[in-house]
């Protein structure tokens, strides 16, 4: 009953309590799971080294996307065997309880969460409030680079229903049954700002073209973020009723297949995907190839 009341206070009862509880875990709940669950921090390694939850491993969300693998392996951020090895080396097995977190803003936590869920981790949640709230509560903190954990035993089981490929997005750009959401900053949406990403491990390349996918709605992730500045004691997401209002204002209805994207998919795009799931949108997907794939393919149309 306490959990249900807490969810009601947070505005999450417009979806089932179990759905919201599965997606998010509070700092007060998570503190008792140190040493039991696998904590994965999704921030840059330099940020991780400045402070993290004891025993955490680090997997920078932005670098979980390899453009070469996306092209070779059906839109997956890593080919299956690569992902299997990567996830196992984080100390994760198929039966692990995993808690993904970041500094409190949300996108990097959502990137790790979506990546792991996509490949078949069933029990993975995002830490509501993030590391900022953890520190503010005076809970233990470690510093320094991530230690290498004992490897887990993980077998990939891809959830293809939550992944949009380049071909599906091209179809969606002309199909009224789809909505495409661009979660980036306006400067990226208009093509004024170009970012880089990993082509392969250790090899960054800047995207060749700027702009957005034809017909994509500008829907910056901050519209539905509860804590875009990473402050303590604030939730990752706005209350669900507010998320629904933002979606409705943009003409996004639950009957449509909604595809979100950003620059690498695992970040702002996955954050919007999570908000869609909290709001009860059953046909949400992430285009993990995102602008890194689209902007580097001169055969694909774009708008600016």
Phi, psi and omega in degrees: 000321178301320181295319180296318178295321178296319179293322178298318179298327180277358180079026186258002183279002174282350163244171181296146180301322182294323180297312180295319180295326179293327186279321187237150173224138182281160176299321180297325176285319186289331185299332180278357183254003176298128184090349179248307176273164173264118178265124181241117177270131185262008183274169176306142181306329179293321176292317179304315184296334180287341178164137181202169177293133183307134178083001182292153167254164185239129175218094183301117187304319183300331184262016175270006187240115178249115185302320179298321179291321179302318180292322185278330195236048169063032177087000178288145181294332171221145173301153192303314182293324177296315179295320180301314179293315182300312182293318178301320182288349171278358182087020184257134171245172183297334181261009181290148167266121185242136177240113179267136179211166175217200183291351179124345180288320175118317186302317181292324175298317181292327178297315177295315180303311182294317179305311182291319179295321178304320184269002170113011172283115186280321186254077180230133183228164173257140180281111182288122184100335174064194184293331178301317179288321177305312180295317183297333178276001178073024181279161185301144181228139172251154172236169179100170181293161181294140174274152180278119181279168170296132184296147174271182177240096187241134175243126183293139173220092189288133174266086186292340183289345181255005183248127174259134177266168176304317182295320179292321180294321177299317176297316183298329182294346181239006187245120182292349177278357179244155168228133177250128181247126176262113187268006186279179172290157183298326180296328176284318181302321181273352178091006181284333181243130178245133181248169175248171178199173181282124169281321176207165182309123178084357184239101178271142171225145176279142179297143188283327186231151177250156178137206179215166179293134181307130179084353181292136177276136173287115183218076185301141184304333182293342178301328186242008181276137177273344188209059186296343180260002176069041179274161180285150173062032174236146182283159178295321186242152169295160176304148186302324180296326177288322176300315180299320179296319178298318180293317181295321178299327180274003179075027183258113185247153186295346180283345182272154166279120185251122180248122177255150177208164174218231177269320179234007177080318185267082184167252182293323178295317179290331177295316177294321176303314180298320177296321177299319179293319177298325182277000175084027176272110190282340187245047179269147178215163173243133170269095185291328175303320173048206186291337178299317178284311186296314183290341178265004180246100186293348179280348185265144180285157175213162173236154177230000000 
